[in-house]
Amino acid sequence: MAPHPRKRFGQHWLRSEKVLQRIVAAADLSAGDRVLEIGPGQGVLTRSLLEAAEALLAIEIDTDLCRALAQKLGNRPNFLLLQGDFLELNWQAILNDFPAFQNPRKVVANIPYYITGPILERLLGTIGAPNPQPFERIVLLIQKEVADRLCAKPGSRAFGALSVRVQYLAECEWVCAVPPHAFFPPPKVESAVVCLRPRPFPAVVDNPRQFETLVKLGFATKRKMLRNNLKSVIDRDRLSHLLEKLEVNPQARAEDLSVEQWVMLSNSLTTPCAPTP
């Protein structure tokens, strides 16, 4: 008997062939690619990845699903299945014994929505400590609300602290929306596919801790102007001066600043303003 989806693991299995094709196309796989799949579930996406990639490493937390996947696909020479929690498993060390699967350059996954944030941090790293071996491409099926925030443009309502942090670490591209009926069981929320391409941001943050604090405070109350949200860490007159130098309206809100402007604002705080004549 096939395993049933388990609520505690946030399991919703993709059933749409159309969405499946969009995911694989976004991964832009070639014969030489080594791929990491998080949460292969019943192996619907896994089969397509195996056809296109040189090697596929899949990490599944559910022991019952692992047994079923091993029976279905375990004889494939380009498939390695590890049982464990992706957020805790030291899979890089395990791969020392499996050189053909080392250093996957692409990630493709339908991930549990309730741990999207920790998974993103594990894949991308943080502002202060980006992943030292960044992936070339990360294609994720996630909750639409989060996808909107990842891909949001400055000035839009969805642009927030998560947008700034992730867009500092990677280019974010919207792939497609995914309705609830594309899954079994259908989730209670809309979903979407996004593609992240990690890269060094052109403007480097001088003080990551300060940058994180500014962004967190800046977006704490989105309806307030920056000069009100940041008054605990920057004098209002000085902030107005800095915003004018950045060619930003002194009455701007947090979402009005681009990622580059957030970096420049943070970096400018390490340089004292010239005294007023």
C-alpha atoms as an extended CHARMM CRD file, in Angstrom:
* protein
*
       277  EXT
         1         1  MET       CA              0.0000000000        0.0000000000        0.0000000000  PROA      1               0.0000000000
         2         2  ALA       CA              1.3610000000        3.4340000000       -0.9650000000  PROA      2               0.0000000000
         3         3  PRO       CA              2.1670000000        5.7550000000        1.9800000000  PROA      3               0.0000000000
         4         4  HSD       CA             -0.4070000000        8.4530000000        2.7240000000  PROA      4               0.0000000000
         5         5  PRO       CA              0.5730000000       12.1480000000        2.9510000000  PROA      5               0.0000000000
         6         6  ARG       CA              1.5290000000       13.1010000000        6.4840000000  PROA      6               0.0000000000
         7         7  LYS       CA              0.3870000000       16.4450000000        7.8530000000  PROA      7               0.0000000000
         8         8  ARG       CA              3.2630000000       16.6970000000       10.3230000000  PROA      8               0.0000000000
         9         9  PHE       CA              5.7310000000       16.7140000000        7.4130000000  PROA      9               0.0000000000
        10        10  GLY       CA              3.6630000000       19.2160000000        5.4130000000  PROA      10              0.0000000000
        11        11  GLN       CA              3.2700000000       16.7160000000        2.5650000000  PROA      11              0.0000000000
        12        12  HSD       CA              1.3090000000       17.8120000000       -0.5130000000  PROA      12              0.0000000000
        13        13  TRP       CA              2.2200000000       15.7900000000       -3.5840000000  PROA      13              0.0000000000
        14        14  LEU       CA              2.2560000000       17.4120000000       -6.9840000000  PROA      14              0.0000000000
        15        15  ARG       CA             -0.1420000000       15.8800000000       -9.5030000000  PROA      15              0.0000000000
        16        16  SER       CA             -0.0320000000       18.3970000000      -12.3680000000  PROA      16              0.0000000000
        17        17  GLU       CA              2.0320000000       17.3050000000      -15.3750000000  PROA      17              0.0000000000
        18        18  LYS       CA              1.9640000000       20.8880000000      -16.6780000000  PROA      18              0.0000000000
        19        19  VAL       CA              3.5100000000       22.2850000000      -13.4920000000  PROA      19              0.0000000000
        20        20  LEU       CA              5.9890000000       19.4370000000      -13.4110000000  PROA      20              0.0000000000
        21        21  GLN       CA              7.1890000000       20.3940000000      -16.8740000000  PROA      21              0.0000000000
        22        22  ARG       CA              7.5160000000       24.0410000000      -15.8560000000  PROA      22              0.0000000000
        23        23  ILE       CA              9.6740000000       23.0800000000      -12.8640000000  PROA      23              0.0000000000
        24        24  VAL       CA             12.0030000000       20.9020000000      -14.9310000000  PROA      24              0.0000000000
        25        25  ALA       CA             12.2670000000       23.5780000000      -17.6320000000  PROA      25              0.0000000000
        26        26  ALA       CA             13.1570000000       26.2250000000      -15.0140000000  PROA      26              0.0000000000
        27        27  ALA       CA             15.9600000000       23.9770000000      -13.7350000000  PROA      27              0.0000000000
        28        28  ASP       CA             17.5130000000       24.0880000000      -17.2180000000  PROA      28              0.0000000000
        29        29  LEU       CA             19.1050000000       20.6710000000      -16.7640000000  PROA      29              0.0000000000
        30        30  SER       CA             21.8310000000       19.2320000000      -18.9560000000  PROA      30              0.0000000000
        31        31  ALA       CA             23.4570000000       15.8140000000      -19.0970000000  PROA      31              0.0000000000
        32        32  GLY       CA             26.3610000000       16.8950000000      -16.8750000000  PROA      32              0.0000000000
        33        33  ASP       CA             24.2820000000       18.3590000000      -14.0360000000  PROA      33              0.0000000000
        34        34  ARG       CA             24.3120000000       17.0390000000      -10.4890000000  PROA      34              0.0000000000
        35        35  VAL       CA             21.0720000000       17.8890000000       -8.7070000000  PROA      35              0.0000000000
        36        36  LEU       CA             19.8100000000       17.9780000000       -5.1290000000  PROA      36              0.0000000000
        37        37  GLU       CA             16.1120000000       17.2860000000       -4.5040000000  PROA      37              0.0000000000
        38        38  ILE       CA             14.6600000000       18.0210000000       -1.0690000000  PROA      38              0.0000000000
        39        39  GLY       CA             11.6280000000       15.9340000000       -0.1370000000  PROA      39              0.0000000000
        40        40  PRO       CA             11.1110000000       13.7290000000       -3.2070000000  PROA      40              0.0000000000
        41        41  GLY       CA              7.8660000000       12.3250000000       -1.7540000000  PROA      41              0.0000000000
        42        42  GLN       CA              6.4440000000        9.7130000000       -4.1050000000  PROA      42              0.0000000000
        43        43  GLY       CA              9.0530000000       10.4300000000       -6.7530000000  PROA      43              0.0000000000
        44        44  VAL       CA              6.9060000000       12.1630000000       -9.3820000000  PROA      44              0.0000000000
        45        45  LEU       CA              9.4070000000       14.9930000000       -9.8840000000  PROA      45              0.0000000000
        46        46  THR       CA             12.3030000000       12.6500000000       -9.1410000000  PROA      46              0.0000000000
        47        47  ARG       CA             11.6430000000       10.5410000000      -12.2390000000  PROA      47              0.0000000000
        48        48  SER       CA             11.8070000000       13.5620000000      -14.5220000000  PROA      48              0.0000000000
        49        49  LEU       CA             15.0140000000       14.8010000000      -12.8970000000  PROA      49              0.0000000000
        50        50  LEU       CA             16.6540000000       11.3960000000      -13.2760000000  PROA      50              0.0000000000
        51        51  GLU       CA             15.9650000000       11.4460000000      -17.0010000000  PROA      51              0.0000000000
        52        52  ALA       CA             17.7240000000       14.7880000000      -17.4730000000  PROA      52              0.0000000000
        53        53  ALA       CA             20.5580000000       14.9150000000      -14.9070000000  PROA      53              0.0000000000
        54        54  GLU       CA             23.8690000000       13.1160000000      -14.5960000000  PROA      54              0.0000000000
        55        55  ALA       CA             23.3140000000       12.4500000000      -10.8740000000  PROA      55              0.0000000000
        56        56  LEU       CA             20.4580000000       13.0980000000       -8.4600000000  PROA      56              0.0000000000
        57        57  LEU       CA             20.8060000000       13.2460000000       -4.6890000000  PROA      57              0.0000000000
        58        58  ALA       CA             17.4210000000       13.0980000000       -2.9270000000  PROA      58              0.0000000000
        59        59  ILE       CA             16.9180000000       13.6950000000        0.8030000000  PROA      59              0.0000000000
        60        60  GLU       CA             13.6350000000       12.4570000000        2.3270000000  PROA      60              0.0000000000
        61        61  ILE       CA             12.6600000000       12.6330000000        6.0020000000  PROA      61              0.0000000000
        62        62  ASP       CA              9.8260000000       10.0770000000        5.8020000000  PROA      62              0.0000000000
        63        63  THR       CA             11.1150000000        6.5130000000        6.2880000000  PROA      63              0.0000000000
        64        64  ASP       CA              8.0590000000        4.9340000000        4.6370000000  PROA      64              0.0000000000
        65        65  LEU       CA              8.5120000000        7.0810000000        1.5380000000  PROA      65              0.0000000000
        66        66  CYS       CA             12.1980000000        6.2110000000        1.4810000000  PROA      66              0.0000000000
        67        67  ARG       CA             11.4020000000        2.5140000000        1.3780000000  PROA      67              0.0000000000
        68        68  ALA       CA              8.8810000000        3.0220000000       -1.4210000000  PROA      68              0.0000000000
        69        69  LEU       CA             11.3010000000        5.2060000000       -3.4120000000  PROA      69              0.0000000000
        70        70  ALA       CA             14.1060000000        2.6870000000       -2.9790000000  PROA      70              0.0000000000
        71        71  GLN       CA             11.8690000000       -0.0220000000       -4.4210000000  PROA      71              0.0000000000
        72        72  LYS       CA             10.7960000000        2.1440000000       -7.3660000000  PROA      72              0.0000000000
        73        73  LEU       CA             14.0590000000        3.8700000000       -8.2800000000  PROA      73              0.0000000000
        74        74  GLY       CA             16.8140000000        2.3500000000       -6.1880000000  PROA      74              0.0000000000
        75        75  ASN       CA             18.3660000000        0.5000000000       -9.1260000000  PROA      75              0.0000000000
        76        76  ARG       CA             19.0630000000        3.7020000000      -11.0690000000  PROA      76              0.0000000000
        77        77  PRO       CA             22.8530000000        4.2370000000      -11.1720000000  PROA      77              0.0000000000
        78        78  ASN       CA             22.4590000000        8.0480000000      -11.1290000000  PROA      78              0.0000000000
        79        79  PHE       CA             20.1780000000        8.0840000000       -8.0550000000  PROA      79              0.0000000000
        80        80  LEU       CA             21.2560000000        8.3870000000       -4.4080000000  PROA      80              0.0000000000
        81        81  LEU       CA             18.5690000000        8.5240000000       -1.7080000000  PROA      81              0.0000000000
        82        82  LEU       CA             19.3510000000        9.6320000000        1.8540000000  PROA      82              0.0000000000
        83        83  GLN       CA             16.8820000000        9.3810000000        4.7170000000  PROA      83              0.0000000000
        84        84  GLY       CA             16.9420000000       12.3140000000        7.1270000000  PROA      84              0.0000000000
        85        85  ASP       CA             15.9940000000       15.8960000000        7.9060000000  PROA      85              0.0000000000
        86        86  PHE       CA             17.5530000000       18.2140000000        5.3270000000  PROA      86              0.0000000000
        87        87  LEU       CA             17.9700000000       20.9350000000        7.9540000000  PROA      87              0.0000000000
        88        88  GLU       CA             20.0100000000       18.6590000000       10.2230000000  PROA      88              0.0000000000
        89        89  LEU       CA             21.6430000000       16.0820000000        7.9570000000  PROA      89              0.0000000000
        90        90  ASN       CA             25.3350000000       16.6100000000        7.1350000000  PROA      90              0.0000000000
        91        91  TRP       CA             24.8420000000       15.3050000000        3.6170000000  PROA      91              0.0000000000
        92        92  GLN       CA             28.0580000000       16.8690000000        2.3180000000  PROA      92              0.0000000000
        93        93  ALA       CA             30.0900000000       14.6320000000        4.6440000000  PROA      93              0.0000000000
        94        94  ILE       CA             28.0940000000       11.5610000000        3.6050000000  PROA      94              0.0000000000
        95        95  LEU       CA             28.9030000000       12.2850000000       -0.0370000000  PROA      95              0.0000000000
        96        96  ASN       CA             32.6020000000       11.7050000000        0.6600000000  PROA      96              0.0000000000
        97        97  ASP       CA             31.7270000000        8.0470000000        0.1140000000  PROA      97              0.0000000000
        98        98  PHE       CA             29.7610000000        8.8140000000       -3.0700000000  PROA      98              0.0000000000
        99        99  PRO       CA             32.0120000000       10.9730000000       -5.2840000000  PROA      99              0.0000000000
       100       100  ALA       CA             29.6790000000       10.7220000000       -8.2910000000  PROA      100             0.0000000000
       101       101  PHE       CA             27.0870000000       12.7630000000       -6.3440000000  PROA      101             0.0000000000
       102       102  GLN       CA             29.3610000000       15.3560000000       -4.7320000000  PROA      102             0.0000000000
       103       103  ASN       CA             28.8940000000       19.1110000000       -5.2320000000  PROA      103             0.0000000000
       104       104  PRO       CA             25.4070000000       19.2670000000       -6.7550000000  PROA      104             0.0000000000
       105       105  ARG       CA             25.0860000000       22.6000000000       -8.5620000000  PROA      105             0.0000000000
       106       106  LYS       CA             21.3040000000       22.7630000000       -8.8280000000  PROA      106             0.0000000000
       107       107  VAL       CA             18.4480000000       22.3230000000       -6.3610000000  PROA      107             0.0000000000
       108       108  VAL       CA             14.9210000000       21.3700000000       -7.3950000000  PROA      108             0.0000000000
       109       109  ALA       CA             12.2910000000       20.8130000000       -4.7160000000  PROA      109             0.0000000000
       110       110  ASN       CA              8.6650000000       20.8940000000       -3.6120000000  PROA      110             0.0000000000
       111       111  ILE       CA              9.3990000000       21.8970000000       -0.0290000000  PROA      111             0.0000000000
       112       112  PRO       CA              7.2210000000       21.9140000000        3.1350000000  PROA      112             0.0000000000
       113       113  TYR       CA              5.8700000000       25.4450000000        3.3830000000  PROA      113             0.0000000000
       114       114  TYR       CA              6.2510000000       25.7070000000        7.1680000000  PROA      114             0.0000000000
       115       115  ILE       CA             10.0710000000       25.4640000000        6.9490000000  PROA      115             0.0000000000
       116       116  THR       CA             10.6240000000       27.5700000000        3.8300000000  PROA      116             0.0000000000
       117       117  GLY       CA             12.6630000000       30.1630000000        5.7420000000  PROA      117             0.0000000000
       118       118  PRO       CA             15.1550000000       27.7130000000        7.3040000000  PROA      118             0.0000000000
       119       119  ILE       CA             15.5410000000       25.8740000000        3.9800000000  PROA      119             0.0000000000
       120       120  LEU       CA             16.2880000000       29.1410000000        2.1640000000  PROA      120             0.0000000000
       121       121  GLU       CA             18.9100000000       30.0050000000        4.7700000000  PROA      121             0.0000000000
       122       122  ARG       CA             20.4990000000       26.5540000000        4.4930000000  PROA      122             0.0000000000
       123       123  LEU       CA             20.6880000000       26.8960000000        0.7000000000  PROA      123             0.0000000000
       124       124  LEU       CA             21.6930000000       30.5550000000        0.4090000000  PROA      124             0.0000000000
       125       125  GLY       CA             23.4250000000       31.2910000000        3.7000000000  PROA      125             0.0000000000
       126       126  THR       CA             22.9890000000       34.7020000000        5.3470000000  PROA      126             0.0000000000
       127       127  ILE       CA             23.9950000000       38.2970000000        4.6260000000  PROA      127             0.0000000000
       128       128  GLY       CA             27.0400000000       37.8970000000        6.8570000000  PROA      128             0.0000000000
       129       129  ALA       CA             27.8740000000       34.3520000000        5.7700000000  PROA      129             0.0000000000
       130       130  PRO       CA             26.6670000000       33.5250000000        2.2450000000  PROA      130             0.0000000000
       131       131  ASN       CA             26.9300000000       29.8970000000        1.1740000000  PROA      131             0.0000000000
       132       132  PRO       CA             30.6560000000       29.5110000000        0.3220000000  PROA      132             0.0000000000
       133       133  GLN       CA             29.7660000000       27.0090000000       -2.4000000000  PROA      133             0.0000000000
       134       134  PRO       CA             26.6880000000       28.6680000000       -3.9100000000  PROA      134             0.0000000000
       135       135  PHE       CA             24.3630000000       26.6710000000       -6.1020000000  PROA      135             0.0000000000
       136       136  GLU       CA             24.0410000000       27.6890000000       -9.7190000000  PROA      136             0.0000000000
       137       137  ARG       CA             20.2490000000       27.5180000000       -9.6870000000  PROA      137             0.0000000000
       138       138  ILE       CA             17.5480000000       26.7910000000       -7.0820000000  PROA      138             0.0000000000
       139       139  VAL       CA             14.0050000000       25.9840000000       -8.2560000000  PROA      139             0.0000000000
       140       140  LEU       CA             11.4360000000       25.7740000000       -5.4750000000  PROA      140             0.0000000000
       141       141  LEU       CA              7.7120000000       25.1190000000       -5.2880000000  PROA      141             0.0000000000
       142       142  ILE       CA              6.5610000000       27.2300000000       -2.3300000000  PROA      142             0.0000000000
       143       143  GLN       CA              3.6000000000       29.1390000000       -0.9140000000  PROA      143             0.0000000000
       144       144  LYS       CA              2.5400000000       31.9120000000       -3.3030000000  PROA      144             0.0000000000
       145       145  GLU       CA              2.6110000000       34.5730000000       -0.5980000000  PROA      145             0.0000000000
       146       146  VAL       CA              6.2870000000       33.8360000000        0.0400000000  PROA      146             0.0000000000
       147       147  ALA       CA              7.0340000000       33.6550000000       -3.6930000000  PROA      147             0.0000000000
       148       148  ASP       CA              5.4630000000       37.0930000000       -4.1040000000  PROA      148             0.0000000000
       149       149  ARG       CA              7.7730000000       38.4830000000       -1.4350000000  PROA      149             0.0000000000
       150       150  LEU       CA             10.8840000000       36.8480000000       -2.8740000000  PROA      150             0.0000000000
       151       151  CYS       CA             10.2680000000       38.2890000000       -6.3330000000  PROA      151             0.0000000000
       152       152  ALA       CA              8.7480000000       41.6410000000       -5.3120000000  PROA      152             0.0000000000
       153       153  LYS       CA             10.0320000000       44.9060000000       -6.7510000000  PROA      153             0.0000000000
       154       154  PRO       CA             10.7900000000       47.9670000000       -4.6080000000  PROA      154             0.0000000000
       155       155  GLY       CA              7.7170000000       50.1060000000       -4.1240000000  PROA      155             0.0000000000
       156       156  SER       CA              5.3010000000       47.1770000000       -4.2040000000  PROA      156             0.0000000000
       157       157  ARG       CA              3.2540000000       46.0620000000       -1.2080000000  PROA      157             0.0000000000
       158       158  ALA       CA              4.8960000000       42.6160000000       -1.1960000000  PROA      158             0.0000000000
       159       159  PHE       CA              8.4270000000       44.0620000000       -0.9630000000  PROA      159             0.0000000000
       160       160  GLY       CA              9.6600000000       43.4770000000        2.5760000000  PROA      160             0.0000000000
       161       161  ALA       CA             12.5520000000       42.4080000000        4.7680000000  PROA      161             0.0000000000
       162       162  LEU       CA             12.5800000000       38.9090000000        3.2490000000  PROA      162             0.0000000000
       163       163  SER       CA             12.7530000000       40.4380000000       -0.2440000000  PROA      163             0.0000000000
       164       164  VAL       CA             15.8000000000       42.5090000000        0.7180000000  PROA      164             0.0000000000
       165       165  ARG       CA             17.6610000000       39.6710000000        2.4260000000  PROA      165             0.0000000000
       166       166  VAL       CA             17.0960000000       37.0690000000       -0.3000000000  PROA      166             0.0000000000
       167       167  GLN       CA             17.5810000000       39.4480000000       -3.2460000000  PROA      167             0.0000000000
       168       168  TYR       CA             20.9230000000       40.4740000000       -1.7380000000  PROA      168             0.0000000000
       169       169  LEU       CA             21.9960000000       36.8290000000       -2.0320000000  PROA      169             0.0000000000
       170       170  ALA       CA             20.3070000000       35.7810000000       -5.2910000000  PROA      170             0.0000000000
       171       171  GLU       CA             18.4220000000       36.9220000000       -8.3560000000  PROA      171             0.0000000000
       172       172  CYS       CA             14.7860000000       35.8870000000       -7.9030000000  PROA      172             0.0000000000
       173       173  GLU       CA             12.5570000000       34.9780000000      -10.8330000000  PROA      173             0.0000000000
       174       174  TRP       CA              8.8650000000       34.0830000000      -10.8510000000  PROA      174             0.0000000000
       175       175  VAL       CA              8.1770000000       30.9180000000      -12.8760000000  PROA      175             0.0000000000
       176       176  CYS       CA              4.4630000000       30.1380000000      -12.5280000000  PROA      176             0.0000000000
       177       177  ALA       CA              1.4760000000       30.0660000000      -10.1900000000  PROA      177             0.0000000000
       178       178  VAL       CA              0.2310000000       26.6810000000       -8.9720000000  PROA      178             0.0000000000
       179       179  PRO       CA             -3.4030000000       26.2080000000       -7.8610000000  PROA      179             0.0000000000
       180       180  PRO       CA             -4.3360000000       23.9910000000       -4.8790000000  PROA      180             0.0000000000
       181       181  HSD       CA             -5.9410000000       21.3360000000       -7.1080000000  PROA      181             0.0000000000
       182       182  ALA       CA             -2.5120000000       20.5970000000       -8.6230000000  PROA      182             0.0000000000
       183       183  PHE       CA             -1.6810000000       18.7030000000       -5.3890000000  PROA      183             0.0000000000
       184       184  PHE       CA             -2.9110000000       15.7740000000       -3.3670000000  PROA      184             0.0000000000
       185       185  PRO       CA             -4.1200000000       16.6350000000       -0.8330000000  PROA      185             0.0000000000
       186       186  PRO       CA             -4.8510000000       20.2170000000       -1.9580000000  PROA      186             0.0000000000
       187       187  PRO       CA             -3.2030000000       22.7850000000        0.3550000000  PROA      187             0.0000000000
       188       188  LYS       CA             -5.3220000000       25.5810000000        1.8040000000  PROA      188             0.0000000000
       189       189  VAL       CA             -3.1160000000       28.2250000000        0.1560000000  PROA      189             0.0000000000
       190       190  GLU       CA             -2.0450000000       29.1460000000       -3.3640000000  PROA      190             0.0000000000
       191       191  SER       CA              1.4250000000       28.0580000000       -4.4710000000  PROA      191             0.0000000000
       192       192  ALA       CA              4.0570000000       29.1540000000       -6.9770000000  PROA      192             0.0000000000
       193       193  VAL       CA              7.3590000000       28.1150000000       -8.5200000000  PROA      193             0.0000000000
       194       194  VAL       CA             10.3610000000       30.4320000000       -8.2260000000  PROA      194             0.0000000000
       195       195  CYS       CA             13.9140000000       30.2340000000       -9.5490000000  PROA      195             0.0000000000
       196       196  LEU       CA             16.7910000000       31.6640000000       -7.4950000000  PROA      196             0.0000000000
       197       197  ARG       CA             20.2470000000       32.2450000000       -8.9710000000  PROA      197             0.0000000000
       198       198  PRO       CA             22.7990000000       32.9570000000       -6.2250000000  PROA      198             0.0000000000
       199       199  ARG       CA             25.4740000000       35.5510000000       -7.0270000000  PROA      199             0.0000000000
       200       200  PRO       CA             27.5590000000       38.1530000000       -5.1840000000  PROA      200             0.0000000000
       201       201  PHE       CA             25.6200000000       41.4040000000       -4.8800000000  PROA      201             0.0000000000
       202       202  PRO       CA             27.3960000000       44.2910000000       -6.6840000000  PROA      202             0.0000000000
       203       203  ALA       CA             27.3240000000       46.4900000000       -3.5590000000  PROA      203             0.0000000000
       204       204  VAL       CA             28.8350000000       44.6620000000       -0.5910000000  PROA      204             0.0000000000
       205       205  VAL       CA             27.4650000000       45.1720000000        2.9350000000  PROA      205             0.0000000000
       206       206  ASP       CA             30.2200000000       46.4660000000        5.2370000000  PROA      206             0.0000000000
       207       207  ASN       CA             28.4720000000       45.5560000000        8.4900000000  PROA      207             0.0000000000
       208       208  PRO       CA             26.0160000000       42.6350000000        8.0800000000  PROA      208             0.0000000000
       209       209  ARG       CA             24.6780000000       42.8350000000       11.6420000000  PROA      209             0.0000000000
       210       210  GLN       CA             23.9410000000       46.5380000000       11.2560000000  PROA      210             0.0000000000
       211       211  PHE       CA             22.3260000000       45.9020000000        7.8710000000  PROA      211             0.0000000000
       212       212  GLU       CA             20.0660000000       43.1840000000        9.2870000000  PROA      212             0.0000000000
       213       213  THR       CA             19.0430000000       45.4470000000       12.1720000000  PROA      213             0.0000000000
       214       214  LEU       CA             18.2180000000       48.3590000000        9.8690000000  PROA      214             0.0000000000
       215       215  VAL       CA             16.1330000000       46.2010000000        7.5440000000  PROA      215             0.0000000000
       216       216  LYS       CA             14.2680000000       44.5530000000       10.4240000000  PROA      216             0.0000000000
       217       217  LEU       CA             13.4540000000       47.8840000000       12.0590000000  PROA      217             0.0000000000
       218       218  GLY       CA             12.7010000000       49.5770000000        8.7550000000  PROA      218             0.0000000000
       219       219  PHE       CA              9.9950000000       47.0740000000        7.8520000000  PROA      219             0.0000000000
       220       220  ALA       CA              8.7090000000       46.6040000000       11.4180000000  PROA      220             0.0000000000
       221       221  THR       CA              5.7540000000       48.9270000000       10.7830000000  PROA      221             0.0000000000
       222       222  LYS       CA              5.3230000000       49.2120000000        7.0280000000  PROA      222             0.0000000000
       223       223  ARG       CA              2.8520000000       52.0890000000        7.1330000000  PROA      223             0.0000000000
       224       224  LYS       CA              5.2980000000       54.3360000000        8.9750000000  PROA      224             0.0000000000
       225       225  MET       CA              7.9860000000       56.3860000000        7.2950000000  PROA      225             0.0000000000
       226       226  LEU       CA             11.5800000000       55.2270000000        7.6390000000  PROA      226             0.0000000000
       227       227  ARG       CA             12.5240000000       58.1960000000        9.7640000000  PROA      227             0.0000000000
       228       228  ASN       CA             10.0150000000       56.9850000000       12.3710000000  PROA      228             0.0000000000
       229       229  ASN       CA             10.9130000000       53.3000000000       12.2010000000  PROA      229             0.0000000000
       230       230  LEU       CA             14.6560000000       53.9630000000       12.4240000000  PROA      230             0.0000000000
       231       231  LYS       CA             14.6340000000       56.7840000000       14.9930000000  PROA      231             0.0000000000
       232       232  SER       CA             15.9530000000       54.4380000000       17.6930000000  PROA      232             0.0000000000
       233       233  VAL       CA             19.1900000000       53.8730000000       15.7500000000  PROA      233             0.0000000000
       234       234  ILE       CA             19.5740000000       56.9640000000       13.5210000000  PROA      234             0.0000000000
       235       235  ASP       CA             18.9490000000       60.5800000000       14.3540000000  PROA      235             0.0000000000
       236       236  ARG       CA             16.0820000000       61.8650000000       12.1770000000  PROA      236             0.0000000000
       237       237  ASP       CA             18.0650000000       64.7770000000       10.7720000000  PROA      237             0.0000000000
       238       238  ARG       CA             20.9730000000       62.5430000000        9.8850000000  PROA      238             0.0000000000
       239       239  LEU       CA             18.6780000000       60.0070000000        8.2470000000  PROA      239             0.0000000000
       240       240  SER       CA             17.0540000000       62.7520000000        6.1700000000  PROA      240             0.0000000000
       241       241  HSD       CA             20.5130000000       63.8700000000        5.0670000000  PROA      241             0.0000000000
       242       242  LEU       CA             21.5210000000       60.3120000000        4.1240000000  PROA      242             0.0000000000
       243       243  LEU       CA             18.3000000000       59.6800000000        2.2030000000  PROA      243             0.0000000000
       244       244  GLU       CA             18.7560000000       62.8990000000        0.2480000000  PROA      244             0.0000000000
       245       245  LYS       CA             22.2790000000       61.7710000000       -0.7000000000  PROA      245             0.0000000000
       246       246  LEU       CA             20.7400000000       58.5190000000       -1.9570000000  PROA      246             0.0000000000
       247       247  GLU       CA             18.1850000000       60.5550000000       -3.9200000000  PROA      247             0.0000000000
       248       248  VAL       CA             15.3840000000       59.0890000000       -1.8190000000  PROA      248             0.0000000000
       249       249  ASN       CA             12.4350000000       61.1210000000       -0.5660000000  PROA      249             0.0000000000
       250       250  PRO       CA             12.9980000000       61.7970000000        3.1770000000  PROA      250             0.0000000000
       251       251  GLN       CA              9.3670000000       60.7570000000        3.7050000000  PROA      251             0.0000000000
       252       252  ALA       CA              9.9890000000       57.3390000000        2.1040000000  PROA      252             0.0000000000
       253       253  ARG       CA              8.7990000000       54.0810000000        3.6150000000  PROA      253             0.0000000000
       254       254  ALA       CA             10.9510000000       50.9580000000        3.8270000000  PROA      254             0.0000000000
       255       255  GLU       CA              9.5420000000       49.3790000000        0.6490000000  PROA      255             0.0000000000
       256       256  ASP       CA             10.5110000000       52.4600000000       -1.3890000000  PROA      256             0.0000000000
       257       257  LEU       CA             14.2440000000       51.6830000000       -1.1280000000  PROA      257             0.0000000000
       258       258  SER       CA             15.8880000000       49.2040000000       -3.4950000000  PROA      258             0.0000000000
       259       259  VAL       CA             18.2360000000       46.5330000000       -2.1480000000  PROA      259             0.0000000000
       260       260  GLU       CA             21.1990000000       48.6110000000       -3.3470000000  PROA      260             0.0000000000
       261       261  GLN       CA             19.8780000000       51.6710000000       -1.5130000000  PROA      261             0.0000000000
       262       262  TRP       CA             19.4900000000       49.6370000000        1.6810000000  PROA      262             0.0000000000
       263       263  VAL       CA             23.1270000000       48.5480000000        1.3390000000  PROA      263             0.0000000000
       264       264  MET       CA             24.2750000000       52.1200000000        0.7050000000  PROA      264             0.0000000000
       265       265  LEU       CA             22.2600000000       53.4160000000        3.6630000000  PROA      265             0.0000000000
       266       266  SER       CA             23.7830000000       50.8200000000        5.9820000000  PROA      266             0.0000000000
       267       267  ASN       CA             27.3180000000       51.4220000000        4.7050000000  PROA      267             0.0000000000
       268       268  SER       CA             26.9540000000       55.1910000000        5.0190000000  PROA      268             0.0000000000
       269       269  LEU       CA             26.3460000000       54.8700000000        8.7510000000  PROA      269             0.0000000000
       270       270  THR       CA             29.9700000000       53.8450000000        9.2300000000  PROA      270             0.0000000000
       271       271  THR       CA             31.0390000000       57.2050000000        7.8030000000  PROA      271             0.0000000000
       272       272  PRO       CA             30.1980000000       60.2130000000        9.9720000000  PROA      272             0.0000000000
       273       273  CYS       CA             28.2650000000       62.9910000000        8.2830000000  PROA      273             0.0000000000
       274       274  ALA       CA             30.1530000000       66.1870000000        7.6320000000  PROA      274             0.0000000000
       275       275  PRO       CA             29.3250000000       68.8620000000       10.2350000000  PROA      275             0.0000000000
       276       276  THR       CA             26.6780000000       71.3510000000        9.2320000000  PROA      276             0.0000000000
       277       277  PRO       CA             28.2420000000       74.7820000000        8.4790000000  PROA      277             0.0000000000
